[in-house]
């Protein structure tokens, strides 16, 4: 049984070697068709921690 859907991401990491000085193109794929905004920032914002549901192991 699948757990609840994951909350929206607030911070995505982009390794510096993938970016060039000046203008970069970012492709953002949103499969849920929600209004989407994004901005590049020097620091992160993780928001509140999500707690995972415990799983049980089957014997």
Buried (B, 14 or more C-beta within 10 A) or exposed (E): EEEEEEEEEEEEEEEEEEEEEEEEEEEEEEEEEEEEEEEEEEEEEEEEEEEEEEEEEEE
